[in-house]
Amino acid sequence: MDKIMKQIIKTISNYKNIVIARHIGPDPDAVASQIALRDSIKKTYPNKSVYAVGNMVSRFKYFGSLDKIDDKTLEKPLLIILDVPNKSRIEGINYENYDYVIRIDHHPNVENIANLELVNEKSSSTCELITELIYNSKLKIDKEIAGNLFLGIVADSDRFLLGYTTPKTFKLVTKLIEDFNLNLKELYDKLYERPINEVRFQSYIALNMTITENNFGYIKLDKKIIEEFNVDSSSASNMINNFNFIKELYCWAFSSYDEKNELYKINIRSRGPIINDIAQNYNGGGHKYASGARIKDERDVDNLFKELDLACKKYKDSLE
């Protein structure tokens, strides 16, 4: 791992133009890692042109701003893709325009999509990998970068509740807190403060979710419901981890229709059944117990839910 990190730093030092991308439908780990890495490289190499690209989600603006570029105009740029398990899920870039590609990710390795790959599915988050990269190199870090990395780790580990959390996770987080005297309350407020309409929306999901006899929970959230609660189509994805400890659920999935992109966004979580291999069949993927998909045809949403229900049945039968 240290050898790959050294290669990554050497490659970064050799390129003047660097673009940092991440997956579509970003979560805090994806946005925080790309902004933190961009700012660290710019702080270390002031003469380099470094860009973090993709569509910004309004609720994540506290991480910082993203860049708008035309990568066709860049001379032999380096592409660094973060938090992406497969090529089809990269947002905001034209892949063929890049001279060299690096990937840093903590998802299971679905396909090799870069010249140089740092993939560790035992890591809690991509932000943990970026923190480790910075602390094991000459890349510079300040309090703002440290705060973003801390939030990305906290979010993707679900406050250190998930199995991907390791002693290394705590060591790196402790170092960030101690080195920069991070104000944890201030940071947690950014991550978890929500308007009352989102709390009511979560209550609606809990009250209206269907739970099958196989302990699979699901709900379809249409445009009417989203408008009624005055939330956006990504709101459900930010709530899905809040259902982690419901006794009656082995697996649960939320479907939200994204009218702008004319597709269904599916978020899936599990407390037992393996779900990422199922999600991969529906233009998705992710971790064994945390995955997502993007589906054009509502019939495929129903088919996905049927497969997840069957996975729950097999898991339930294995426990008996």
MIKOLSE-676043 format. One record per residue (C-alpha): residue in three letters; x, y, z negated. Coordinates in steps of 0.5 Angstrom, whole numbers, plus 500, padded with zeros to 3 digits. Example, Ala and Ser with C-alpha at 12.3 -4.5 7.8 and 13.67 -1.06 7.14 Angstrom:
2
 type   x   y   z
  ALA 525 491 484
  SER 527 498 486
***
This chain:
320
 type   x   y   z
  MET 500 500 500
  ASP 506 505 498
  LYS 509 503 505
  ILE 503 505 509
  MET 502 512 505
  LYS 509 514 506
  GLN 507 512 514
  ILE 501 517 513
  ILE 505 522 510
  LYS 510 522 515
  THR 505 522 521
  ILE 502 528 518
  SER 508 532 518
  ASN 510 530 525
  TYR 503 534 528
  LYS 501 541 528
  ASN 494 540 530
  ILE 490 535 525
  VAL 483 534 525
  ILE 479 530 519
  ALA 473 527 520
  ARG 468 522 516
  HIS 462 518 517
  ILE 455 521 519
  GLY 450 522 514
  PRO 455 524 509
  ASP 455 523 501
  PRO 459 527 496
  ASP 465 522 497
  ALA 466 523 505
  VAL 465 531 504
  ALA 469 532 498
  SER 475 527 501
  GLN 475 531 508
  ILE 475 538 505
  ALA 480 536 499
  LEU 485 533 504
  ARG 484 539 509
  ASP 486 544 503
  SER 492 539 501
  ILE 495 539 508
  LYS 494 546 509
  LYS 497 548 502
  THR 503 544 503
  TYR 504 546 511
  PRO 501 553 512
  ASN 503 553 519
  LYS 499 547 521
  SER 492 548 524
  VAL 488 543 520
  TYR 480 542 521
  ALA 475 538 517
  VAL 469 537 522
  GLY 462 534 522
  ASN 455 537 520
  MET 455 540 513
  VAL 449 538 508
  SER 446 544 505
  ARG 446 541 498
  PHE 454 539 498
  LYS 456 546 500
  TYR 459 547 493
  PHE 465 543 496
  GLY 467 548 501
  SER 466 550 508
  LEU 467 545 514
  ASP 470 547 521
  LYS 467 548 528
  ILE 472 546 533
  ASP 472 544 540
  ASP 477 538 540
  LYS 478 538 547
  THR 482 545 547
  LEU 487 542 541
  GLU 494 540 544
  LYS 496 533 542
  PRO 492 533 535
  LEU 492 528 530
  LEU 485 525 528
  ILE 484 522 520
  ILE 478 519 519
  LEU 475 518 512
  ASP 470 513 509
  VAL 468 510 516
  PRO 468 503 516
  ASN 466 503 524
  LYS 468 507 530
  SER 460 508 532
  ARG 459 512 525
  ILE 464 517 526
  GLU 461 524 526
  GLY 463 531 530
  ILE 469 528 534
  ASN 471 526 541
  TYR 475 520 540
  GLU 479 520 546
  ASN 482 527 545
  TYR 487 525 540
  ASP 494 523 540
  TYR 494 518 534
  VAL 489 516 529
  ILE 489 515 522
  ARG 484 511 518
  ILE 483 512 510
  ASP 477 508 507
  HIS 474 504 502
  HIS 469 500 505
  PRO 470 493 508
  ASN 474 492 514
  VAL 469 491 520
  GLU 474 493 525
  ASN 480 496 526
  ILE 479 503 529
  ALA 486 507 528
  ASN 493 506 529
  LEU 495 507 522
  GLU 490 504 517
  LEU 489 505 509
  VAL 483 501 507
  ASN 482 498 500
  GLU 475 496 499
  LYS 477 495 491
  SER 478 502 491
  SER 472 506 488
  SER 472 511 493
  THR 475 515 499
  CYS 477 520 494
  GLU 481 516 489
  LEU 485 514 495
  ILE 486 521 497
  THR 488 522 490
  GLU 493 517 490
  LEU 496 519 496
  ILE 497 526 494
  TYR 500 524 487
  ASN 505 519 491
  SER 507 524 496
  LYS 509 531 497
  LEU 502 534 498
  LYS 500 539 494
  ILE 494 540 490
  ASP 490 545 486
  LYS 485 546 481
  GLU 479 546 487
  ILE 482 540 490
  ALA 482 536 484
  GLY 475 538 482
  ASN 473 536 489
  LEU 477 529 488
  PHE 474 528 481
  LEU 467 529 484
  GLY 467 525 490
  ILE 470 519 485
  VAL 464 520 480
  ALA 459 520 485
  ASP 461 514 489
  SER 463 510 483
  ASP 456 512 480
  ARG 459 515 474
  PHE 464 509 473
  LEU 458 504 473
  LEU 459 500 479
  GLY 464 494 479
  TYR 469 498 484
  THR 471 502 478
  THR 478 500 476
  PRO 483 502 471
  LYS 487 505 476
  THR 480 509 477
  PHE 481 512 470
  LYS 488 513 470
  LEU 487 518 476
  VAL 481 521 474
  THR 485 522 467
  LYS 491 525 471
  LEU 486 530 475
  ILE 483 532 468
  GLU 489 533 464
  ASP 493 537 470
  PHE 488 542 472
  ASN 484 542 465
  LEU 478 541 469
  ASN 471 543 466
  LEU 467 537 466
  LYS 460 540 465
  GLU 461 545 470
  LEU 463 540 475
  TYR 457 535 473
  ASP 452 541 474
  LYS 454 542 481
  LEU 453 534 482
  TYR 447 533 478
  GLU 443 539 478
  ARG 436 539 482
  PRO 430 543 483
  ILE 424 540 480
  ASN 421 538 487
  GLU 426 533 488
  VAL 425 530 481
  ARG 417 530 483
  PHE 419 526 489
  GLN 423 521 486
  SER 417 520 481
  TYR 413 519 487
  ILE 418 514 490
  ALA 418 510 483
  LEU 410 510 483
  ASN 409 508 491
  MET 415 503 492
  THR 412 496 494
  ILE 416 490 490
  THR 415 484 493
  GLU 415 477 489
  ASN 422 476 491
  ASN 424 482 487
  PHE 425 487 494
  GLY 423 494 493
  TYR 422 498 499
  ILE 418 505 501
  LYS 417 508 508
  LEU 417 516 507
  ASP 414 520 513
  LYS 414 527 515
  LYS 408 528 511
  ILE 411 526 504
  ILE 417 530 505
  GLU 414 536 507
  GLU 409 535 501
  PHE 415 535 496
  ASN 419 540 500
  VAL 425 536 501
  ASP 429 534 507
  SER 430 527 510
  SER 436 526 506
  SER 434 527 499
  ALA 432 520 498
  SER 439 518 500
  ASN 441 522 494
  MET 436 518 489
  ILE 437 511 491
  ASN 443 510 485
  ASN 438 512 480
  PHE 434 505 481
  ASN 440 501 479
  PHE 438 498 473
  ILE 430 497 474
  LYS 430 489 472
  GLU 425 487 477
  LEU 429 489 483
  TYR 435 485 486
  CYS 435 490 492
  TRP 431 496 494
  ALA 431 500 501
  PHE 428 507 502
  SER 426 509 509
  SER 426 516 511
  TYR 424 519 518
  ASP 429 524 521
  GLU 425 528 526
  LYS 431 532 528
  ASN 435 526 530
  GLU 429 522 532
  LEU 431 516 528
  TYR 430 513 521
  LYS 435 513 516
  ILE 435 507 511
  ASN 439 507 505
  ILE 440 500 501
  ARG 442 498 495
  SER 443 491 491
  ARG 444 488 484
  GLY 446 481 487
  PRO 444 480 495
  ILE 450 481 500
  ILE 447 487 504
  ASN 452 490 509
  ASP 452 484 514
  ILE 445 485 514
  ALA 445 493 515
  GLN 451 491 521
  ASN 445 488 525
  TYR 441 495 525
  ASN 446 500 527
  GLY 449 501 520
  GLY 454 498 515
  GLY 457 499 508
  HIS 459 496 502
  LYS 457 489 500
  TYR 452 492 495
  ALA 451 499 498
  SER 449 500 505
  GLY 445 504 510
  ALA 443 504 517
  ARG 440 508 522
  ILE 434 506 527
  LYS 430 508 533
  ASP 425 504 533
  GLU 420 503 527
  ARG 419 495 528
  ASP 426 494 527
  VAL 425 498 520
  ASP 420 492 519
  ASN 425 487 521
  LEU 430 490 517
  PHE 426 490 511
  LYS 424 482 512
  GLU 431 480 512
  LEU 433 484 506
  ASP 427 480 503
  LEU 429 474 505
  ALA 436 475 502
  CYS 433 477 496
  LYS 429 470 496
  LYS 435 466 497
  TYR 439 470 491
  LYS 433 469 487
  ASP 433 461 488
  SER 440 461 487
  LEU 439 463 480
  GLU 434 458 478
***
